[in-house]
Amino acid sequence: MKILAIDTALEACSAAVYDSEAGRTLSFISHDMRRGHAEALIPLIADVMKAANLDFAELDRIATTIGPGSYTGLRVGISAAKGISLASGKPAVGITTLAAFSAPLIAENANVPVVAAIDARHGNIYFHMAGANQRILLSPRHASLEDAIHVVASGPVRIVGPAAALLASRWPRHVGYAPASVDVRSAPNVEWVAKLAAELEPGRAPVKPLYLRAPDATPQEQHRVQRQ
């Protein structure tokens, strides 16, 4: 199965083409960026497809991260995945950003659970906890740092993601142990988005944004001009 994977959820614009039968990545490009995903993504996808020497018709599946993450970034990746899916007639699947963060650590060691954490600002984080075979121990959620620590500091864990250091810095001393590892990454590895996508049924992994909370910006109702 040949999969085009996309990630624009956080501070990178990335794409990869992965061959699950061969177990190898055919092409991979990732650029660190906080803004400009919309302008960068389509040329980047064209470049990875060219490097893989594939036409879109030769793909079997398209995958993208669906959040949590930047509202603008998520819309860019999801729109591109849906558009390519529609044009090529190939199914698209959504991978949570948290799963993409935790997957490589679980592949290295399935014995110690992984907490993937993303800064949600204002003293809050997005997080989940995963164990062996990507089994979800705590579903993706939005919570304060204090509430998150109360939930995850019940046993040995590894922490990964943009908020890994933030979570570790608040780790309670009274539990008697620190996190087994703290891996700060600003964006997930898009190759793992493809690897996870190869194991999913398209109907069970919809390409829908996983925001976990309402946006900070809201329409101004008080001074809104009435439509004519």
PyRosetta script that sets phi, psi and omega in degrees:
from pyrosetta import init, pose_from_sequence

init()
pose = pose_from_sequence("MKILAIDTALEACSAAVYDSEAGRTLSFISHDMRRGHAEALIPLIADVMKAANLDFAELDRIATTIGPGSYTGLRVGISAAKGISLASGKPAVGITTLAAFSAPLIAENANVPVVAAIDARHGNIYFHMAGANQRILLSPRHASLEDAIHVVASGPVRIVGPAAALLASRWPRHVGYAPASVDVRSAPNVEWVAKLAAELEPGRAPVKPLYLRAPDATPQEQHRVQRQ")
pose.set_psi(1, 128.6)
pose.set_omega(1, 179.3)
pose.set_phi(2, -104.4)
pose.set_psi(2, 123.8)
pose.set_omega(2, -171.5)
pose.set_phi(3, -122.2)
pose.set_psi(3, 130.3)
pose.set_omega(3, 169.2)
pose.set_phi(4, -94.6)
pose.set_psi(4, 120.9)
pose.set_omega(4, -179.7)
pose.set_phi(5, -113.4)
pose.set_psi(5, 142.4)
pose.set_omega(5, -176.3)
pose.set_phi(6, -129.5)
pose.set_psi(6, 141.5)
pose.set_omega(6, 171.3)
pose.set_phi(7, -141.5)
pose.set_psi(7, 119.3)
pose.set_omega(7, 174.3)
pose.set_phi(8, -134.1)
pose.set_psi(8, 21.7)
pose.set_omega(8, -171.0)
pose.set_phi(9, -72.7)
pose.set_psi(9, -30.2)
pose.set_omega(9, -173.1)
pose.set_phi(10, -132.1)
pose.set_psi(10, -125.3)
pose.set_omega(10, -171.9)
pose.set_phi(11, -99.4)
pose.set_psi(11, 41.9)
pose.set_omega(11, 175.0)
pose.set_phi(12, -154.2)
pose.set_psi(12, 155.2)
pose.set_omega(12, 171.1)
pose.set_phi(13, -120.9)
pose.set_psi(13, 111.4)
pose.set_omega(13, -169.8)
pose.set_phi(14, -135.9)
pose.set_psi(14, 150.8)
pose.set_omega(14, 173.6)
pose.set_phi(15, -151.0)
pose.set_psi(15, 150.6)
pose.set_omega(15, 178.8)
pose.set_phi(16, -150.0)
pose.set_psi(16, 152.9)
pose.set_omega(16, 170.6)
pose.set_phi(17, -115.8)
pose.set_psi(17, 124.8)
pose.set_omega(17, -173.6)
pose.set_phi(18, -123.7)
pose.set_psi(18, 135.6)
pose.set_omega(18, 176.8)
pose.set_phi(19, -105.0)
pose.set_psi(19, 105.2)
pose.set_omega(19, -175.0)
pose.set_phi(20, -71.2)
pose.set_psi(20, -29.3)
pose.set_omega(20, 179.3)
pose.set_phi(21, -70.6)
pose.set_psi(21, -40.0)
pose.set_omega(21, 177.5)
pose.set_phi(22, -81.5)
pose.set_psi(22, -17.7)
pose.set_omega(22, -178.7)
pose.set_phi(23, 67.9)
pose.set_psi(23, 36.3)
pose.set_omega(23, -179.2)
pose.set_phi(24, -145.5)
pose.set_psi(24, 155.6)
pose.set_omega(24, 176.9)
pose.set_phi(25, -87.3)
pose.set_psi(25, 126.5)
pose.set_omega(25, -178.5)
pose.set_phi(26, -83.2)
pose.set_psi(26, -33.0)
pose.set_omega(26, 177.2)
pose.set_phi(27, -160.3)
pose.set_psi(27, 154.8)
pose.set_omega(27, -174.6)
pose.set_phi(28, -158.9)
pose.set_psi(28, 129.3)
pose.set_omega(28, 175.0)
pose.set_phi(29, -138.7)
pose.set_psi(29, 135.6)
pose.set_omega(29, 176.7)
pose.set_phi(30, -143.6)
pose.set_psi(30, 130.7)
pose.set_omega(30, 176.9)
pose.set_phi(31, -120.3)
pose.set_psi(31, 129.6)
pose.set_omega(31, 174.5)
pose.set_phi(32, -69.6)
pose.set_psi(32, 128.3)
pose.set_omega(32, 176.5)
pose.set_phi(33, -165.8)
pose.set_psi(33, 143.1)
pose.set_omega(33, 175.9)
pose.set_phi(34, -93.8)
pose.set_psi(34, -29.4)
pose.set_omega(34, -179.6)
pose.set_phi(35, -136.4)
pose.set_psi(35, 166.5)
pose.set_omega(35, 176.6)
pose.set_phi(36, 90.1)
pose.set_psi(36, 12.2)
pose.set_omega(36, -179.6)
pose.set_phi(37, -58.5)
pose.set_psi(37, -39.1)
pose.set_omega(37, -175.6)
pose.set_phi(38, -61.7)
pose.set_psi(38, -40.0)
pose.set_omega(38, -179.3)
pose.set_phi(39, -76.9)
pose.set_psi(39, -30.6)
pose.set_omega(39, -173.2)
pose.set_phi(40, -87.4)
pose.set_psi(40, -28.0)
pose.set_omega(40, -166.9)
pose.set_phi(41, -66.4)
pose.set_psi(41, -50.7)
pose.set_omega(41, -174.1)
pose.set_phi(42, -62.3)
pose.set_psi(42, -46.5)
pose.set_omega(42, 174.7)
pose.set_phi(43, -60.5)
pose.set_psi(43, -34.8)
pose.set_omega(43, 179.1)
pose.set_phi(44, -65.7)
pose.set_psi(44, -42.5)
pose.set_omega(44, 177.6)
pose.set_phi(45, -62.0)
pose.set_psi(45, -42.8)
pose.set_omega(45, 177.9)
pose.set_phi(46, -59.0)
pose.set_psi(46, -38.9)
pose.set_omega(46, -179.3)
pose.set_phi(47, -68.5)
pose.set_psi(47, -41.4)
pose.set_omega(47, -179.5)
pose.set_phi(48, -70.6)
pose.set_psi(48, -34.1)
pose.set_omega(48, 176.9)
pose.set_phi(49, -66.3)
pose.set_psi(49, -41.1)
pose.set_omega(49, 178.0)
pose.set_phi(50, -64.8)
pose.set_psi(50, -42.5)
pose.set_omega(50, 179.6)
pose.set_phi(51, -65.0)
pose.set_psi(51, -31.9)
pose.set_omega(51, 178.0)
pose.set_phi(52, -81.5)
pose.set_psi(52, -9.1)
pose.set_omega(52, -179.0)
pose.set_phi(53, 59.4)
pose.set_psi(53, 46.3)
pose.set_omega(53, -178.6)
pose.set_phi(54, -128.7)
pose.set_psi(54, 148.6)
pose.set_omega(54, 166.8)
pose.set_phi(55, -92.5)
pose.set_psi(55, 158.7)
pose.set_omega(55, 179.9)
pose.set_phi(56, -61.2)
pose.set_psi(56, -30.6)
pose.set_omega(56, 179.4)
pose.set_phi(57, -65.6)
pose.set_psi(57, -20.0)
pose.set_omega(57, -179.0)
pose.set_phi(58, -86.6)
pose.set_psi(58, -7.7)
pose.set_omega(58, 177.0)
pose.set_phi(59, -72.5)
pose.set_psi(59, 152.6)
pose.set_omega(59, 174.6)
pose.set_phi(60, -105.7)
pose.set_psi(60, -20.9)
pose.set_omega(60, -175.1)
pose.set_phi(61, -162.5)
pose.set_psi(61, 150.3)
pose.set_omega(61, 173.8)
pose.set_phi(62, -119.0)
pose.set_psi(62, 137.9)
pose.set_omega(62, -179.5)
pose.set_phi(63, -131.1)
pose.set_psi(63, 148.3)
pose.set_omega(63, 176.1)
pose.set_phi(64, -148.8)
pose.set_psi(64, 152.3)
pose.set_omega(64, 171.8)
pose.set_phi(65, -71.5)
pose.set_psi(65, 142.0)
pose.set_omega(65, -175.3)
pose.set_phi(66, -117.7)
pose.set_psi(66, 2.9)
pose.set_omega(66, 178.4)
pose.set_phi(67, 116.0)
pose.set_psi(67, 174.8)
pose.set_omega(67, 2.1)
pose.set_phi(68, -69.6)
pose.set_psi(68, 161.7)
pose.set_omega(68, -179.1)
pose.set_phi(69, 169.0)
pose.set_psi(69, -159.6)
pose.set_omega(69, 178.3)
pose.set_phi(70, -66.8)
pose.set_psi(70, 131.2)
pose.set_omega(70, -180.0)
pose.set_phi(71, -58.7)
pose.set_psi(71, -45.8)
pose.set_omega(71, -179.2)
pose.set_phi(72, -66.4)
pose.set_psi(72, -46.2)
pose.set_omega(72, -179.8)
pose.set_phi(73, -60.0)
pose.set_psi(73, -43.1)
pose.set_omega(73, 179.9)
pose.set_phi(74, -62.0)
pose.set_psi(74, -42.3)
pose.set_omega(74, -179.5)
pose.set_phi(75, -63.3)
pose.set_psi(75, -35.9)
pose.set_omega(75, 179.6)
pose.set_phi(76, -63.6)
pose.set_psi(76, -51.5)
pose.set_omega(76, -178.3)
pose.set_phi(77, -65.2)
pose.set_psi(77, -43.6)
pose.set_omega(77, -178.9)
pose.set_phi(78, -65.7)
pose.set_psi(78, -42.0)
pose.set_omega(78, 178.5)
pose.set_phi(79, -62.4)
pose.set_psi(79, -42.2)
pose.set_omega(79, 179.6)
pose.set_phi(80, -64.6)
pose.set_psi(80, -44.7)
pose.set_omega(80, -179.6)
pose.set_phi(81, -62.5)
pose.set_psi(81, -42.7)
pose.set_omega(81, 178.9)
pose.set_phi(82, -66.1)
pose.set_psi(82, -40.4)
pose.set_omega(82, 179.8)
pose.set_phi(83, -64.2)
pose.set_psi(83, -45.0)
pose.set_omega(83, 179.0)
pose.set_phi(84, -66.0)
pose.set_psi(84, -39.1)
pose.set_omega(84, 177.6)
pose.set_phi(85, -60.8)
pose.set_psi(85, -45.6)
pose.set_omega(85, -179.3)
pose.set_phi(86, -64.9)
pose.set_psi(86, -44.1)
pose.set_omega(86, -176.9)
pose.set_phi(87, -70.2)
pose.set_psi(87, -35.4)
pose.set_omega(87, -176.4)
pose.set_phi(88, -91.6)
pose.set_psi(88, -17.2)
pose.set_omega(88, -176.7)
pose.set_phi(89, 74.9)
pose.set_psi(89, 16.9)
pose.set_omega(89, -179.7)
pose.set_phi(90, -105.6)
pose.set_psi(90, 146.1)
pose.set_omega(90, -176.4)
pose.set_phi(91, -68.7)
pose.set_psi(91, 151.8)
pose.set_omega(91, 176.3)
pose.set_phi(92, -117.4)
pose.set_psi(92, 145.8)
pose.set_omega(92, 178.6)
pose.set_phi(93, -130.3)
pose.set_psi(93, 151.5)
pose.set_omega(93, 178.7)
pose.set_phi(94, -108.3)
pose.set_psi(94, 136.4)
pose.set_omega(94, 178.7)
pose.set_phi(95, -119.5)
pose.set_psi(95, 129.7)
pose.set_omega(95, 178.0)
pose.set_phi(96, -67.5)
pose.set_psi(96, 145.4)
pose.set_omega(96, 178.7)
pose.set_phi(97, -60.0)
pose.set_psi(97, -36.5)
pose.set_omega(97, -179.7)
pose.set_phi(98, -65.2)
pose.set_psi(98, -40.7)
pose.set_omega(98, 177.6)
pose.set_phi(99, -64.4)
pose.set_psi(99, -39.0)
pose.set_omega(99, 179.3)
pose.set_phi(100, -65.5)
pose.set_psi(100, -34.1)
pose.set_omega(100, 176.3)
pose.set_phi(101, -68.4)
pose.set_psi(101, -44.6)
pose.set_omega(101, -171.9)
pose.set_phi(102, -80.2)
pose.set_psi(102, -25.1)
pose.set_omega(102, -172.8)
pose.set_phi(103, -55.7)
pose.set_psi(103, -48.8)
pose.set_omega(103, -178.3)
pose.set_phi(104, -65.0)
pose.set_psi(104, -31.5)
pose.set_omega(104, 178.4)
pose.set_phi(105, -70.6)
pose.set_psi(105, -38.1)
pose.set_omega(105, 177.8)
pose.set_phi(106, -67.0)
pose.set_psi(106, -36.2)
pose.set_omega(106, 177.8)
pose.set_phi(107, -63.7)
pose.set_psi(107, -33.7)
pose.set_omega(107, 179.0)
pose.set_phi(108, -73.5)
pose.set_psi(108, -39.0)
pose.set_omega(108, -175.7)
pose.set_phi(109, -156.0)
pose.set_psi(109, 108.8)
pose.set_omega(109, -177.3)
pose.set_phi(110, -87.9)
pose.set_psi(110, -1.6)
pose.set_omega(110, -174.0)
pose.set_phi(111, -82.8)
pose.set_psi(111, -26.4)
pose.set_omega(111, -177.9)
pose.set_phi(112, -112.1)
pose.set_psi(112, 121.9)
pose.set_omega(112, -179.2)
pose.set_phi(113, -57.7)
pose.set_psi(113, 155.2)
pose.set_omega(113, -179.0)
pose.set_phi(114, -117.9)
pose.set_psi(114, 130.4)
pose.set_omega(114, 172.3)
pose.set_phi(115, -105.1)
pose.set_psi(115, 116.4)
pose.set_omega(115, 174.2)
pose.set_phi(116, -95.3)
pose.set_psi(116, 131.0)
pose.set_omega(116, -172.7)
pose.set_phi(117, -136.0)
pose.set_psi(117, 134.4)
pose.set_omega(117, 178.9)
pose.set_phi(118, -125.4)
pose.set_psi(118, 135.5)
pose.set_omega(118, -179.7)
pose.set_phi(119, -67.5)
pose.set_psi(119, 121.7)
pose.set_omega(119, 177.0)
pose.set_phi(120, -102.7)
pose.set_psi(120, 5.4)
pose.set_omega(120, 176.8)
pose.set_phi(121, 70.5)
pose.set_psi(121, 165.9)
pose.set_omega(121, 179.0)
pose.set_phi(122, 56.9)
pose.set_psi(122, 36.3)
pose.set_omega(122, 177.5)
pose.set_phi(123, 76.9)
pose.set_psi(123, 17.9)
pose.set_omega(123, -179.5)
pose.set_phi(124, -121.4)
pose.set_psi(124, 159.8)
pose.set_omega(124, 175.2)
pose.set_phi(125, -138.5)
pose.set_psi(125, 158.3)
pose.set_omega(125, 164.8)
pose.set_phi(126, -97.1)
pose.set_psi(126, 139.2)
pose.set_omega(126, 178.4)
pose.set_phi(127, -158.0)
pose.set_psi(127, 162.5)
pose.set_omega(127, 166.9)
pose.set_phi(128, -148.7)
pose.set_psi(128, 168.6)
pose.set_omega(128, 175.4)
pose.set_phi(129, -127.3)
pose.set_psi(129, 132.0)
pose.set_omega(129, -178.3)
pose.set_phi(130, -127.4)
pose.set_psi(130, 152.0)
pose.set_omega(130, 179.3)
pose.set_phi(131, -124.3)
pose.set_psi(131, -155.4)
pose.set_omega(131, -177.2)
pose.set_phi(132, -56.1)
pose.set_psi(132, 143.2)
pose.set_omega(132, -179.8)
pose.set_phi(133, 59.0)
pose.set_psi(133, 29.9)
pose.set_omega(133, 179.0)
pose.set_phi(134, 61.8)
pose.set_psi(134, 20.4)
pose.set_omega(134, 179.1)
pose.set_phi(135, -65.6)
pose.set_psi(135, 127.4)
pose.set_omega(135, -177.2)
pose.set_phi(136, -79.7)
pose.set_psi(136, 117.4)
pose.set_omega(136, 178.6)
pose.set_phi(137, -90.4)
pose.set_psi(137, -34.9)
pose.set_omega(137, 173.2)
pose.set_phi(138, -133.4)
pose.set_psi(138, 122.3)
pose.set_omega(138, -177.0)
pose.set_phi(139, -68.0)
pose.set_psi(139, 157.7)
pose.set_omega(139, 179.0)
pose.set_phi(140, -55.2)
pose.set_psi(140, 135.0)
pose.set_omega(140, -177.3)
pose.set_phi(141, -154.1)
pose.set_psi(141, 164.7)
pose.set_omega(141, 177.6)
pose.set_phi(142, -114.8)
pose.set_psi(142, 125.3)
pose.set_omega(142, -176.2)
pose.set_phi(143, -154.2)
pose.set_psi(143, 164.6)
pose.set_omega(143, 173.6)
pose.set_phi(144, -69.3)
pose.set_psi(144, 158.7)
pose.set_omega(144, 177.6)
pose.set_phi(145, -57.0)
pose.set_psi(145, -42.5)
pose.set_omega(145, -178.5)
pose.set_phi(146, -62.6)
pose.set_psi(146, -45.1)
pose.set_omega(146, 180.0)
pose.set_phi(147, -66.9)
pose.set_psi(147, -38.7)
pose.set_omega(147, 179.4)
pose.set_phi(148, -63.3)
pose.set_psi(148, -45.1)
pose.set_omega(148, 179.6)
pose.set_phi(149, -63.3)
pose.set_psi(149, -40.0)
pose.set_omega(149, 179.2)
pose.set_phi(150, -58.7)
pose.set_psi(150, -34.7)
pose.set_omega(150, -177.5)
pose.set_phi(151, -81.0)
pose.set_psi(151, -42.2)
pose.set_omega(151, -170.5)
pose.set_phi(152, -92.5)
pose.set_psi(152, -17.4)
pose.set_omega(152, -176.1)
pose.set_phi(153, -86.9)
pose.set_psi(153, 45.2)
pose.set_omega(153, -179.5)
pose.set_phi(154, -106.3)
pose.set_psi(154, 2.5)
pose.set_omega(154, 179.6)
pose.set_phi(155, -178.6)
pose.set_psi(155, 176.4)
pose.set_omega(155, -179.6)
pose.set_phi(156, -60.9)
pose.set_psi(156, 133.4)
pose.set_omega(156, 177.6)
pose.set_phi(157, -144.5)
pose.set_psi(157, 161.5)
pose.set_omega(157, 168.6)
pose.set_phi(158, -111.3)
pose.set_psi(158, 146.2)
pose.set_omega(158, -177.8)
pose.set_phi(159, -118.8)
pose.set_psi(159, 136.8)
pose.set_omega(159, 179.9)
pose.set_phi(160, -141.8)
pose.set_psi(160, 151.4)
pose.set_omega(160, 175.7)
pose.set_phi(161, 121.4)
pose.set_psi(161, 175.9)
pose.set_omega(161, -178.4)
pose.set_phi(162, -60.5)
pose.set_psi(162, -28.6)
pose.set_omega(162, -178.6)
pose.set_phi(163, -100.7)
pose.set_psi(163, 15.7)
pose.set_omega(163, -177.5)
pose.set_phi(164, -61.7)
pose.set_psi(164, -46.2)
pose.set_omega(164, -179.8)
pose.set_phi(165, -66.8)
pose.set_psi(165, -38.0)
pose.set_omega(165, 178.5)
pose.set_phi(166, -61.7)
pose.set_psi(166, -44.8)
pose.set_omega(166, 179.0)
pose.set_phi(167, -65.9)
pose.set_psi(167, -42.1)
pose.set_omega(167, -179.8)
pose.set_phi(168, -65.7)
pose.set_psi(168, -33.4)
pose.set_omega(168, -178.2)
pose.set_phi(169, -67.1)
pose.set_psi(169, -23.1)
pose.set_omega(169, 179.2)
pose.set_phi(170, -100.4)
pose.set_psi(170, 9.2)
pose.set_omega(170, -175.4)
pose.set_phi(171, -62.6)
pose.set_psi(171, 129.4)
pose.set_omega(171, -176.2)
pose.set_phi(172, -69.7)
pose.set_psi(172, 134.2)
pose.set_omega(172, 179.9)
pose.set_phi(173, -71.7)
pose.set_psi(173, -25.8)
pose.set_omega(173, -172.9)
pose.set_phi(174, -70.8)
pose.set_psi(174, -14.7)
pose.set_omega(174, -179.1)
pose.set_phi(175, -74.6)
pose.set_psi(175, -17.1)
pose.set_omega(175, 172.8)
pose.set_phi(176, 90.3)
pose.set_psi(176, 1.1)
pose.set_omega(176, 178.1)
pose.set_phi(177, -154.1)
pose.set_psi(177, 153.7)
pose.set_omega(177, 175.8)
pose.set_phi(178, -97.8)
pose.set_psi(178, 167.4)
pose.set_omega(178, 173.8)
pose.set_phi(179, -55.9)
pose.set_psi(179, 143.0)
pose.set_omega(179, -178.1)
pose.set_phi(180, -63.3)
pose.set_psi(180, -31.0)
pose.set_omega(180, 175.0)
pose.set_phi(181, -158.3)
pose.set_psi(181, 153.5)
pose.set_omega(181, 178.8)
pose.set_phi(182, -130.3)
pose.set_psi(182, 111.0)
pose.set_omega(182, -173.8)
pose.set_phi(183, -117.9)
pose.set_psi(183, 101.0)
pose.set_omega(183, -178.1)
pose.set_phi(184, -85.8)
pose.set_psi(184, 118.1)
pose.set_omega(184, 177.9)
pose.set_phi(185, -133.3)
pose.set_psi(185, 134.6)
pose.set_omega(185, -176.8)
pose.set_phi(186, -81.3)
pose.set_psi(186, -17.6)
pose.set_omega(186, 179.4)
pose.set_phi(187, -155.5)
pose.set_psi(187, 153.8)
pose.set_omega(187, 178.6)
pose.set_phi(188, -75.3)
pose.set_psi(188, 162.8)
pose.set_omega(188, 175.8)
pose.set_phi(189, -79.9)
pose.set_psi(189, 116.1)
pose.set_omega(189, -174.6)
pose.set_phi(190, -65.0)
pose.set_psi(190, -21.9)
pose.set_omega(190, 176.2)
pose.set_phi(191, -63.1)
pose.set_psi(191, -33.6)
pose.set_omega(191, 178.3)
pose.set_phi(192, -75.9)
pose.set_psi(192, -24.6)
pose.set_omega(192, 171.9)
pose.set_phi(193, -61.1)
pose.set_psi(193, -43.3)
pose.set_omega(193, 178.6)
pose.set_phi(194, -66.8)
pose.set_psi(194, -43.4)
pose.set_omega(194, -178.8)
pose.set_phi(195, -63.0)
pose.set_psi(195, -41.6)
pose.set_omega(195, 177.3)
pose.set_phi(196, -66.4)
pose.set_psi(196, -38.6)
pose.set_omega(196, -178.6)
pose.set_phi(197, -63.4)
pose.set_psi(197, -30.7)
pose.set_omega(197, -179.3)
pose.set_phi(198, -65.4)
pose.set_psi(198, -22.1)
pose.set_omega(198, -176.4)
pose.set_phi(199, -96.4)
pose.set_psi(199, -1.1)
pose.set_omega(199, -173.0)
pose.set_phi(200, -104.4)
pose.set_psi(200, 152.9)
pose.set_omega(200, 170.1)
pose.set_phi(201, -88.3)
pose.set_psi(201, 127.4)
pose.set_omega(201, -176.8)
pose.set_phi(202, -52.4)
pose.set_psi(202, -38.6)
pose.set_omega(202, -178.6)
pose.set_phi(203, -67.5)
pose.set_psi(203, -18.7)
pose.set_omega(203, -178.1)
pose.set_phi(204, -101.9)
pose.set_psi(204, 2.1)
pose.set_omega(204, -179.6)
pose.set_phi(205, -135.8)
pose.set_psi(205, 69.1)
pose.set_omega(205, -175.2)
pose.set_phi(206, -65.3)
pose.set_psi(206, 151.4)
pose.set_omega(206, 177.9)
pose.set_phi(207, -88.3)
pose.set_psi(207, 78.5)
pose.set_omega(207, 179.9)
pose.set_phi(208, -128.5)
pose.set_psi(208, 138.5)
pose.set_omega(208, -178.8)
pose.set_phi(209, -64.8)
pose.set_psi(209, 136.1)
pose.set_omega(209, 175.7)
pose.set_phi(210, -107.1)
pose.set_psi(210, 90.5)
pose.set_omega(210, -175.9)
pose.set_phi(211, -83.4)
pose.set_psi(211, -38.4)
pose.set_omega(211, -179.4)
pose.set_phi(212, 72.5)
pose.set_psi(212, -16.3)
pose.set_omega(212, 174.8)
pose.set_phi(213, -154.8)
pose.set_psi(213, 163.6)
pose.set_omega(213, 179.6)
pose.set_phi(214, -72.9)
pose.set_psi(214, 152.5)
pose.set_omega(214, 178.4)
pose.set_phi(215, -65.4)
pose.set_psi(215, 153.5)
pose.set_omega(215, 178.0)
pose.set_phi(216, -67.7)
pose.set_psi(216, -37.9)
pose.set_omega(216, -178.6)
pose.set_phi(217, -84.0)
pose.set_psi(217, 130.8)
pose.set_omega(217, 178.4)
pose.set_phi(218, -130.1)
pose.set_psi(218, 151.7)
pose.set_omega(218, -179.7)
pose.set_phi(219, -62.4)
pose.set_psi(219, 147.4)
pose.set_omega(219, 176.0)
pose.set_phi(220, -83.0)
pose.set_psi(220, 108.3)
pose.set_omega(220, -178.6)
pose.set_phi(221, -81.4)
pose.set_psi(221, -34.4)
pose.set_omega(221, -171.3)
pose.set_phi(222, -67.4)
pose.set_psi(222, -36.8)
pose.set_omega(222, -175.8)
pose.set_phi(223, -112.7)
pose.set_psi(223, 22.2)
pose.set_omega(223, -178.5)
pose.set_phi(224, -70.5)
pose.set_psi(224, 136.9)
pose.set_omega(224, 178.9)
pose.set_phi(225, -83.4)
pose.set_psi(225, 129.9)
pose.set_omega(225, -179.5)
pose.set_phi(226, -67.2)
pose.set_psi(226, 138.2)
pose.set_omega(226, 176.0)
pose.set_phi(227, -69.3)
pose.set_psi(227, 142.7)
pose.set_omega(227, 179.1)
pose.set_phi(228, -86.5)
pose.dump_pdb("model.pdb")
